Every structure is written in C-alpha cells, then in structure tokens.
Amino acid sequence: MTSNTAKTANTTAKTLVSLAACIVLTGCGPKTEDTAKPAATAATAEVPHEEEANTVEVDQEMLRDLRLTTRTVESRTGGDLVTLLGELAVDQSAYAEVGVPVAARLTRLLVNVGDAVRSGQTLAKLTSPELGRERAAYLSASARLKLAEAAFERKRGLAAEKIVPLREVQEAEAAVGEARAALRASAAAIAAFGVEPPTDDFDDASSNFVLRATVAGSVIERTAVVGQMLDPAAPAFRIGDLSTLWLTVHAFERDAVRIRQGVDARLAFPALPGQDFDGKVIVVGRHVERESRTVPVRIDVRNRDGLLRPGMSATATLPVGESGAAVLTVPVASVQRVRNEWCVFLPKDANHFEVRRIGRGRDLGTEVEVLSGLEAGQTIVVDGAFLHKAQAEKGEADHEGH
C-alpha cells in the first residue's frame, strides 16, 4: 500500500507541474505578443511625427511655379540703421548729351540704343545749309587774306624803292590784319559744328557734317530719326558709362547729421526681388531741402552684371551713428510665424526644407536680427518662405486630425 500510494503521489505531482507549465505558456504567449505590437507601433509612429514637425515637403510642380530665392545668414556690424528711398541715375562724371550746334537734318544713323561707343566715335551724319555758308565764307576769307598778304609784300617792296608812299604800306598791312581776323572768326564758326575748317578745295564747302561721342560708354537714349530736322535745344543722344551708377536718397535732418561719408549701404530694388547690392556713401548733402526737410545723400553703386538701369527705384539701408558689436541678420521676408514661434526654412534637398526656430531680435530696416537658432553662412529661404509656412501649418493640421 505504501508503495502504491507513493507512486500515485508522484504521478499527481508531475501532472500538476505539467498543468502549471501549460497555464504559464498559455497566459504569457498572447500577453507578450500584444505588448510588443503596440510598442513597435508607437516606435514607428513617433519617428514620422518628429520629421513632420521639423520638415516641410513641397511638391516639385509647386516649386517650378514658385520664385524661390535663398540667401546666406550674414554677420555684420550692429548699430542703428536707417532705410531711405531713392532713385538711380547715371554717373554725371561719365555722362554726356550730344546735340547739334545749329538746326540740321539727320541723313544717317550709325548707332542705336544700347550700343557701346568710344569717345570720338561717329554717331550720325547730318546736313546743314548754315554749315555750307560758313565753309564758303571761310574759303572766301582765306582767299582775301592771301590777296591782302600779296598786296602788302608788293607795296612794301615798292616803298623800299621810294615808288609808293609809306601810307599805302601801312594801309596794306592793316588790310592783312583785318583779313586774318575774318578768317579766325569763320574758323571759330565752323569749329562749333565739330568739324575742321575746309582746305582750299571748294568741294570742302559742303553742308555735311557728323556728330561724335564726347565720352565713352553706352547709348542710353536716342531721340533722333533719319530725315528729322534736329533742334539745337534738344539732345539727339544721351551717352553714359553704366558700370557705376549714382543712387540719390533723401535722409531726414536727424539722420543726415549722423550719416558718415564712406560707410557701406545695403541696397534693394523692387524690380529685382531677392537680390541685394552693395553701395558706398560718397556725398552727404550740405543743405536741407525746404519742402521735404531732407538732405540728399549720394551712394555709388557698382552695376553688377549690368542689371541696373537709371531711373530704377531703390531702398538703401545704412548705419547711422557709432557702430556696435557684430550681429546675425536675415531678410524680413525669410522670417515667418509658425505654431506661435518665429521660424526660418533651411533647404535640405530638392523639395524638403527644415523648419528652424529662431530667436528674433531687433528690426533693422529690411533685415531682422537673429539672436539664436542660426549661424553665419547657413542658407535660408527668402522669397517663398510664406508658402513654406502654409505647408508647415497644413502638415500640422493634418497630423492633429489623425
């Protein structure tokens, strides 16, 4: 009995252990699987959410239609800045208006607007009856002078032989002086046409002459046409060197007294969005214009790639007063408000842009001071930043909806 009882107890114990193992395996298997799946799902969902929060994706088709421009973050000397409005003009030291000295008819044009010309180059051919008369008068004066000189020499020889009185020699000498004066006056009248006096050949007494460029540069404007009777009061050509232009801005008295000659200016042109130009203050006016109470300030601008044209409007941002420490600056258009934070957009690849939160500082005219979040030399989006803001906010709204 004792042996059978022991065997029965041993068998019962083994059965209980097997049942316990099965219960453990049955209970833990599904539980472990259910726990792992949500964890994996959470992990995979968390990464895309982080990317969506910091990255904007813009379709290639939209980028083709968008005039996207970028610029590097700059570090420059701080201090107060003033933004002034002005208009481009030609460099007056390399500019000329070429016209006719007297009424003349244009017979042939040799240059057009935009052509480069050198000093002394022929611009047009003309004809003037007045020039013909002046040339004929010059030839007549030249002939009278030769006749007077010959008469003087003859009478001086006769006076030496006591054949004619000294009075006739003196009269002949006076006639020579008058003939020379008439010839000089005629030569001066011809020189006003920009031509040389004619020779003794009467064929030179024509009424034709030419207009020549007085400075080297480009033909900015041409008002003359073939067959037109040109008026001396109106220029037929305007010529100037456009490699350097003058930007004249107007500063209020309180700013003008603090603008220093020689400081650098940052220029922006509405016709060329996203492109910045550099200039240098050359002249600060010495008088205040009564009506506007402003002082004219002249800035020299290098015409980079020939993009600028006289007459363009511009804004100039320049420092006034004493300079301060270096600051980071970005254009105003590049800074956008996204999710109640000031942000800029940094290109990552062809159609992905990082949303970078920044610390916004002072408004410096057309630029904004950056206190944190960027470094000098990094590239940011300028024109097109507003679209990136809309895309970022749309992505955030879609994410919250899911």
Secondary structure as GFF3:
##gff-version 3
##sequence-region A 1 402
A	DSSP	alpha_helix	2	54	.	.	.	ID=ss1
A	DSSP	beta_strand	55	57	.	.	.	ID=ss2
A	DSSP	alpha_helix	60	65	.	.	.	ID=ss3
A	DSSP	beta_strand	70	72	.	.	.	ID=ss4
A	DSSP	beta_strand	74	77	.	.	.	ID=ss5
A	DSSP	beta_strand	80	90	.	.	.	ID=ss6
A	DSSP	three_ten_helix	92	94	.	.	.	ID=ss7
A	DSSP	beta_strand	95	98	.	.	.	ID=ss8
A	DSSP	beta_strand	104	109	.	.	.	ID=ss9
A	DSSP	beta_strand	116	117	.	.	.	ID=ss10
A	DSSP	beta_strand	122	127	.	.	.	ID=ss11
A	DSSP	alpha_helix	129	160	.	.	.	ID=ss12
A	DSSP	alpha_helix	166	191	.	.	.	ID=ss13
A	DSSP	three_ten_helix	202	204	.	.	.	ID=ss14
A	DSSP	beta_strand	208	212	.	.	.	ID=ss15
A	DSSP	beta_strand	217	222	.	.	.	ID=ss16
A	DSSP	beta_strand	229	230	.	.	.	ID=ss17
A	DSSP	beta_strand	237	240	.	.	.	ID=ss18
A	DSSP	beta_strand	244	252	.	.	.	ID=ss19
A	DSSP	alpha_helix	253	256	.	.	.	ID=ss20
A	DSSP	beta_strand	264	268	.	.	.	ID=ss21
A	DSSP	beta_strand	276	284	.	.	.	ID=ss22
A	DSSP	beta_strand	294	302	.	.	.	ID=ss23
A	DSSP	three_ten_helix	304	306	.	.	.	ID=ss24
A	DSSP	beta_strand	313	320	.	.	.	ID=ss25
A	DSSP	beta_strand	326	331	.	.	.	ID=ss26
A	DSSP	three_ten_helix	332	334	.	.	.	ID=ss27
A	DSSP	beta_strand	336	338	.	.	.	ID=ss28
A	DSSP	beta_strand	341	347	.	.	.	ID=ss29
A	DSSP	beta_strand	352	357	.	.	.	ID=ss30
A	DSSP	beta_strand	359	364	.	.	.	ID=ss31
A	DSSP	beta_strand	367	372	.	.	.	ID=ss32
A	DSSP	beta_strand	379	381	.	.	.	ID=ss33
A	DSSP	alpha_helix	385	401	.	.	.	ID=ss34
###
